[in-house]
Amino acid sequence: MESGNKPLKRFGAHSIPETNKKSGLGLNVGIHRALLSENVNLIKHGENPYLSHQGQAKSAGDSKVMKRYRRGLKFHEPGALSKELDEKRAFAVQQKELKKKHEEIERDKIRAGELPDISIGEQNYLVGNVPQVEWWDAAYLEDLSTWSIRERYTGDNLNISEDDDDDDDDDDDDENDNAELKSPSIGYVQHPVPIQPPNSVQESIVPRIRLTKREQKKVRRNRRKLLREEHEEKVRLGLESKPEPKVKLANMMSVYQNSENITDPTSWEQTVRSQVDERNRIHVETNIRRHLEAVEYKREAGSGSSAPSTTTDLHCKVFRFSSLRNPKIRFKLAANSRQLKMRGVCLRVGNDGPGILIVIGSEKNCRFYSKLVLQRLHWAEDFIDPDNGQLIDCRNESVVLAWDGELKETNFRGWFMKECGSKGEVKHVLSQLGSEYFYGLLEV
């Protein structure tokens, strides 16, 4: 029975010694006999730190923690780190200001022409040490300090022959002259007239700022406010007279009751009515004058745009289209021609017949108009007829650029659109404008 209650020992398990099975000993367990043995095979090291109390003390004393405690703890003074950081920040700000000041001084020197502009590579064109006399002039001078020309190179001795030149070479004290000096070219040298160099620093062109409608109103409001304040200040100082009050029948009593003693209200009413009529008359005259000035300005602007000032405004483009039934396309063609101030004509045969479109203007406007006709407008798009409400099929309609070039002169003074009854009428209109040669592009 007792043998049956004992737990089975697993295969390969080690048996626990009887001494370790005693309960309550804890760490008070004896040292193993193998550690106390002097057998070299069991203990390979001569000094075992686990057995030698001296080794344990030595290892504990040499640890980093013990060394750190022996040195003691050193704390920073309160505010030392913040003070150091403030000094570094102040030094960085000072260096930044010095750098900025140095850059401003350098920029001023570059603007004044004292230093080369590195951004555009002026340092590559700096002139080095300029000699007092160039090497190609040294051969013609007798004394480099006084710049005196040798006698044989003066104007009187330039037409001598080669034999005389040989004799002069023999008589000359300078024996190291080259053969190239026998026929000098000093008579053909022309020194340019010294002039002041152009100003290298050009004034910067400030681009014009485009303001929105809201910004324009704000600028106008501020300007009128400043003028009003200036006028009030002058009135306060006595430099200008105080403006008369704007009296009406509604505020007549409140305006005059404190300043005037109204004894005859009827006469005061007539005075106020005359003032109101005078203000109304000035108002109407001012509006009429402004209207006439605006009309005259538009007339001058229109006349200036119709007559080209240069030949660059005579760029011409001719388009040929199969039909122009869509009213949206007709409106866009006319509106863009008017906005771009183009000249030319749009002629078509009937409502659904072929036609020709001629535009004349600047190169930029012609290029914009060409993109409008060839890319932006959808010629083959169906539309609904506003008269009868039917859907019009435009799948077969198209437009092509027939000719592009420049004209020497033109008789067009504006741009218009016309519907002709036949091709003969189209040719007749073009002949009246002196452009009948464009009719051949319609027949292609």
Salt bridges, closest charged atoms under 4 A:
GLU18 OE2 - LYS21 NZ 3.70
GLU84 OE2 - LYS88 NZ 3.75
ASP86 OD1 - ARG89 NH1 3.06
GLU106 OE1 - HIS102 NE2 3.99
ASP108 OD1 - ARG111 NH1 2.93
ASP166 OD1 - LYS182 NZ 3.86
ASP169 OD1 - ARG152 NH1 2.60
ASP172 OD2 - ARG152 NH2 3.92
ASP174 OD2 - ARG150 NH2 3.15
ASP177 OD1 - ARG150 NH1 3.36
ASP177 OD2 - ARG152 NH2 2.76
GLU230 OE2 - LYS234 NZ 3.59
GLU233 OE1 - ARG236 NH1 2.55
GLU240 OE1 - HIS231 ND1 2.66
GLU240 OE2 - LYS234 NZ 3.99
GLU269 OE2 - ARG273 NH2 3.15
GLU278 OE2 - ARG281 NH2 2.21
GLU285 OE2 - ARG281 NH1 2.84
GLU293 OE2 - ARG289 NE 3.97
GLU296 OE1 - ARG299 NH1 2.61
ASP393 OD2 - ARG395 NH2 2.97
GLU397 OE2 - ARG325 NH2 2.85
ASP404 OD2 - LYS317 NZ 2.82
GLU406 OE2 - HIS315 NE2 3.47
GLU419 OE1 - ARG348 NH2 3.28
GLU425 OE2 - LYS418 NZ 3.86
GLU443 OE1 - LYS423 NZ 3.94
